[in-house]
Amino acid sequence: MSDIKSNIQKIKDSLPENVTLCAVSKFNPAESVIEAIEAGQIVFGENRIQEAFPKFNSIREQNYSCDLHIIGSLQRNKVSKAVQISSMIQSVDRLELIEEIEKQCAKINKTISILFELHTAEDSKSGFSDIDELYKCVELLNSNAFPHVTPKGFMTMAPFTDDKTLVQKAFKTCRQTMEKVQKEYPNLNLDVLSMGMSGDYKIAIDEGSTMVRIGTAIFGERKY
């Protein structure tokens, strides 16, 4: 059994049934992704469009099927390619990005899922930190102002620290925000909570995460 296959198996065995594994494949070649697909992995996460676009097109040209999520900070000029190759954009953190996603999806008649990224830690510069702006976006999506964009839940990155209390606090903030928005907008199906990476996913699961984004524990240390 290959390392990738046994790593995936080990992680999946440690996850509750309701938690989805998103394998973060950035800086890993198409061959490693294919190995993971052959081991039964379906959902992958990529940060950089310039890397993900040729990689995943080549994987699909080889008749491998998978589900790609964009998990890194997304610039408007990269949205056109992002919506072509992915089924979900997890890192939505501003209204103008939603507007651009709608515009590019309308061009190719595609509906895409999004997660609202929350800024819960000082290390990360991306994510909504203004709750009013978040609610403005939720309200517009609730009124069907963006028919090609489907909100599915929330995402956050915990701080890079050994202090578990701070990590836990970040995850709790994200979950509580999601629960509040769910209550106020029951028509929206917001049940995806993407939190936790290789070093902190067990804390994230304790705080209600339904999707973990794991790279190093699957593919090994990245070769930049």
C-alpha positions as CSV (number, residue, x, y, z in Angstrom):
1,M,0.0,0.0,0.0
2,S,1.4,3.4,-1.0
3,D,2.0,6.1,1.7
4,I,-0.8,8.3,0.2
5,K,-3.3,5.5,0.3
6,S,-2.5,4.4,3.9
7,N,-2.4,8.1,5.0
8,I,-5.9,8.6,3.6
9,Q,-7.2,5.4,5.2
10,K,-5.7,6.4,8.6
11,I,-7.3,9.9,8.5
12,K,-10.7,8.6,7.3
13,D,-10.7,6.0,10.1
14,S,-10.3,8.9,12.6
15,L,-13.1,11.0,11.2
16,P,-16.8,10.8,12.2
17,E,-19.2,9.7,9.5
18,N,-20.6,13.2,9.0
19,V,-17.1,14.8,8.3
20,T,-15.9,15.1,4.7
21,L,-12.1,14.9,4.0
22,C,-10.9,17.6,1.6
23,A,-7.3,16.6,0.5
24,V,-5.2,19.7,0.0
25,S,-3.1,18.9,-3.0
26,K,-1.3,22.3,-3.6
27,F,2.4,21.9,-4.5
28,N,1.8,18.2,-5.2
29,P,1.9,16.8,-8.8
30,A,-1.0,15.4,-10.7
31,E,0.4,11.9,-10.2
32,S,-0.1,12.2,-6.4
33,V,-3.6,13.5,-6.9
34,I,-4.4,10.5,-9.1
35,E,-2.9,8.2,-6.5
36,A,-5.3,9.7,-3.9
37,I,-8.3,9.3,-6.3
38,E,-7.4,5.7,-6.9
39,A,-7.4,5.3,-3.0
40,G,-11.0,6.5,-3.0
41,Q,-10.5,10.2,-2.3
42,I,-13.0,12.5,-4.0
43,V,-12.7,16.1,-2.7
44,F,-9.5,18.1,-3.3
45,G,-8.5,21.6,-2.3
46,E,-6.2,24.0,-4.1
47,N,-5.0,27.5,-3.2
48,R,-3.5,28.8,-6.4
49,I,-5.4,28.9,-9.7
50,Q,-2.3,29.1,-11.8
51,E,-1.2,25.7,-10.4
52,A,-4.6,24.1,-10.1
53,F,-5.9,24.9,-13.6
54,P,-3.4,22.9,-15.7
55,K,-3.1,20.2,-13.0
56,F,-6.8,19.4,-12.8
57,N,-7.4,19.7,-16.5
58,S,-4.7,17.1,-17.1
59,I,-6.2,14.8,-14.4
60,R,-9.6,15.0,-16.1
61,E,-8.2,14.5,-19.5
62,Q,-6.9,11.2,-18.1
63,N,-10.6,10.3,-17.3
64,Y,-10.2,10.7,-13.5
65,S,-13.2,12.1,-11.8
66,C,-12.9,14.3,-8.7
67,D,-14.4,17.3,-6.9
68,L,-12.2,20.4,-6.7
69,H,-12.7,23.2,-4.1
70,I,-10.8,26.5,-4.2
71,I,-9.6,27.2,-0.7
72,G,-7.1,30.0,-1.1
73,S,-7.6,33.8,-1.3
74,L,-9.1,34.4,-4.7
75,Q,-8.4,37.5,-6.8
76,R,-11.1,38.7,-9.2
77,N,-9.0,38.2,-12.3
78,K,-8.6,34.5,-11.4
79,V,-12.4,33.8,-11.0
80,S,-13.0,32.9,-14.6
81,K,-10.6,30.0,-14.4
82,A,-11.6,29.1,-10.9
83,V,-15.3,28.5,-11.8
84,Q,-14.3,26.4,-14.8
85,I,-12.4,23.8,-12.8
86,S,-14.1,23.8,-9.4
87,S,-17.5,22.9,-7.8
88,M,-17.0,25.0,-4.7
89,I,-15.1,28.2,-3.7
90,Q,-14.5,28.0,0.1
91,S,-12.7,31.3,0.4
92,V,-15.4,33.9,-0.4
93,D,-14.7,37.0,1.8
94,R,-16.2,40.0,0.1
95,L,-19.2,41.1,-2.0
96,E,-17.2,42.0,-5.1
97,L,-15.9,38.5,-5.3
98,I,-19.5,37.1,-5.2
99,E,-20.4,39.5,-8.0
100,E,-17.5,38.3,-10.1
101,I,-18.3,34.7,-9.5
102,E,-21.9,35.3,-10.6
103,K,-20.7,37.1,-13.7
104,Q,-18.3,34.3,-14.8
105,C,-20.7,31.5,-13.9
106,A,-23.5,33.1,-15.9
107,K,-21.2,33.2,-19.0
108,I,-20.7,29.4,-18.9
109,N,-24.2,28.6,-17.5
110,K,-22.8,27.0,-14.3
111,T,-24.0,27.1,-10.7
112,I,-21.2,27.0,-8.1
113,S,-21.3,26.5,-4.3
114,I,-19.5,28.9,-2.0
115,L,-18.6,29.1,1.7
116,F,-18.2,32.4,3.5
117,E,-14.7,32.6,4.9
118,L,-14.6,34.2,8.4
119,H,-11.6,36.0,9.8
120,T,-11.2,34.5,13.2
121,A,-7.4,34.8,13.7
122,E,-4.8,37.5,13.3
123,D,-2.5,35.3,11.2
124,S,-4.9,35.2,8.4
125,K,-5.6,38.4,6.5
126,S,-8.5,37.0,4.5
127,G,-12.1,36.4,5.5
128,F,-15.0,38.5,6.6
129,S,-14.2,40.5,9.7
130,D,-17.1,42.9,9.2
131,I,-20.3,41.1,10.2
132,D,-22.4,43.8,8.6
133,E,-20.8,43.1,5.2
134,L,-21.3,39.4,5.7
135,Y,-25.0,39.9,6.4
136,K,-25.3,42.1,3.4
137,C,-24.0,39.2,1.2
138,V,-26.2,36.7,2.9
139,E,-29.2,38.9,2.4
140,L,-28.5,39.3,-1.3
141,L,-28.0,35.6,-1.8
142,N,-31.2,34.9,0.1
143,S,-33.1,37.2,-2.3
144,N,-31.6,35.3,-5.3
145,A,-29.7,38.3,-6.5
146,F,-27.0,35.9,-7.6
147,P,-28.8,32.9,-9.2
148,H,-25.6,31.1,-10.2
149,V,-24.1,31.1,-6.7
150,T,-25.3,28.8,-3.9
151,P,-24.1,29.5,-0.3
152,K,-23.4,26.2,1.6
153,G,-21.9,27.3,4.8
154,F,-18.7,28.7,6.4
155,M,-15.0,28.3,6.5
156,T,-12.2,29.6,8.7
157,M,-8.5,29.2,9.4
158,A,-7.3,29.0,13.0
159,P,-4.2,30.8,14.2
160,F,-0.9,29.1,13.8
161,T,-0.1,28.5,17.4
162,D,0.4,25.7,19.9
163,D,-2.1,27.3,22.2
164,K,-5.1,25.0,21.8
165,T,-7.4,27.5,23.6
166,L,-6.9,30.1,20.9
167,V,-7.4,27.5,18.1
168,Q,-10.6,26.3,19.8
169,K,-11.8,29.9,20.2
170,A,-11.4,30.6,16.5
171,F,-13.4,27.4,15.5
172,K,-16.1,28.2,18.1
173,T,-16.5,31.7,16.7
174,C,-17.0,30.4,13.2
175,R,-19.6,27.8,14.4
176,Q,-21.5,30.3,16.5
177,T,-21.7,32.7,13.6
178,M,-22.9,30.0,11.3
179,E,-25.6,28.9,13.8
180,K,-26.8,32.6,14.1
181,V,-27.0,33.0,10.3
182,Q,-28.8,29.7,9.9
183,K,-31.4,30.7,12.4
184,E,-32.0,34.1,10.7
185,Y,-32.0,32.6,7.2
186,P,-33.7,29.2,7.4
187,N,-34.3,29.2,3.6
188,L,-30.6,28.9,3.0
189,N,-29.1,25.5,3.4
190,L,-26.0,26.5,5.4
191,D,-24.7,23.2,6.9
192,V,-21.1,23.0,5.7
193,L,-18.5,24.0,8.3
194,S,-15.0,23.8,6.8
195,M,-12.5,24.0,9.7
196,G,-9.4,22.2,10.7
197,M,-6.1,21.2,9.0
198,S,-3.4,18.6,9.5
199,G,-2.4,19.9,12.9
200,D,-5.7,20.9,14.4
201,Y,-8.5,19.0,12.7
202,K,-9.4,17.0,15.9
203,I,-10.1,20.2,17.8
204,A,-12.1,21.5,14.8
205,I,-14.2,18.3,14.8
206,D,-14.9,18.7,18.5
207,E,-16.2,22.2,17.7
208,G,-18.6,21.0,15.0
209,S,-16.5,20.9,11.8
210,T,-18.2,19.0,8.9
211,M,-15.2,19.3,6.6
212,V,-11.5,19.1,7.3
213,R,-8.8,20.4,4.9
214,I,-5.7,18.1,5.2
215,G,-2.6,18.2,3.0
216,T,0.6,17.4,4.8
217,A,-0.8,14.4,6.7
218,I,-1.8,12.9,3.3
219,F,0.9,13.9,0.9
220,G,3.8,14.5,3.2
221,E,5.9,17.6,3.6
222,R,5.4,19.9,0.6
223,K,8.2,20.4,-1.9
224,Y,7.9,24.1,-2.7
